[in-house]
């Protein structure tokens, strides 16, 4: 029986076997974890509609998963190029909080004159959407970083469409019926086990006082 040092060829063979059995599975798990983390990237946007001809304004939040890196939107990595941002705003009315912070959105709905035999007129209204984004926040909790679009009607805040939370205001609509109406839809945790979140909407006439 040979009890001397293990031959180098046997040692290399055992090392290669250990790599196949232990190291490679760990590497695959690591790569899979990175891929899963990337698959969880969520990008929130606000889509704004202003239609003076219809006397209608709306803003809604929507989320997109896994925007392609270096794709048509992310032309400069994680930051969109200014040309792409302008194109999204012009073609689709899509904004993020940073662009709304730099250039708030204005929607002016003109007055409608009464037409005999058709209906009463009504005054116009003005909506302003202002973005809030705190890129320099030191908060460890992402949900504490300001990232939202605040909606003002005649200078009064209707609330925040939050762009980094699942809960909160989902959409705001403004139009004239018999009076100036506001419809606000909110997402909140669901009460049923099968529902993670519930959407509730509320119609109410706009009042310049406390709301």
Beta strands, then each sheet from edge to edge (+ up, - down):
strand 1: 42-51
strand 2: 56-65
strand 3: 94-95
strand 4: 105-109
strand 5: 125-133
strand 6: 147-153
strand 7: 156-162
strand 8: 168-176
strand 9: 180-189
strand 10: 197-205
sheet 1: 3+ 1- 2+ 8- 9+ 10-
sheet 2: 4+ 5- 6+ 7-
end
